[in-house]
């Protein structure tokens, strides 16, 4: 936690902050080893970042005096990530990584090679997804939560969502074996599609290309989803 992410409800009207939830309290005590007098980096969800002086840390609460709150969060990446739903543990890690890297729009998509049982996973509960997003923001020092959408049918996604998503974005389909290499340092609005652990099937690739996506590869090494996403985002932006 490189940033103490504050809910607007943690703030008092007179410029103090009170945290009572066990997760942040434990982290302050056991990882930061904070003591009263420490000046810590804070940020308000959806708002600015700054510094707060720790006045009191007990088992029940952490109490801070807000010193500054003027620094805006870092700029987001201009990308909407469409990720074929990976296995639950990989989903958790991938959500944290991509949030830390600055992705603000994520669609989790069903494809032929996504295990249907993954959609029943507790990791997809809104509170669980929220936790992973918070960890990513705290890691990277950001305050803007990504929006995560579930798209449980490939064909409805293709027919109803994809045209709108591609209307003002460059569509890039990451698929091993495509003729073109992944572009570098593009700074244009992008829709990035990443397949499941077993990859996209040929029919899905054909449909996505026909819809206007550009296929591209990352070289001959087949990367795990979480590695591929990180490598793709670093190279693209
Ligand atoms: N056997 C699968 C295949 O050949 O498509 C491997 C899938 S890979 C584990 C999961 C996803 O990561 C792929 O669908 C693709 O989106 C992305 N990926 C991994 N390595 C890649 C590479 N070298 N080039 C492009 N995309 C890659």
Boltz pocket constraint, residues with backbone or C-beta under 6 A from the ligand:
constraints:
  - pocket:
      binder: B
      contacts: [[A, 173], [A, 174], [A, 175], [A, 176], [A, 177], [A, 193], [A, 194], [A, 195], [A, 196], [A, 197], [A, 198], [A, 199], [A, 200], [A, 216], [A, 217], [A, 218], [A, 219], [A, 220], [A, 221], [A, 222], [A, 223], [A, 224], [A, 225], [A, 228]]
      max_distance: 6.0
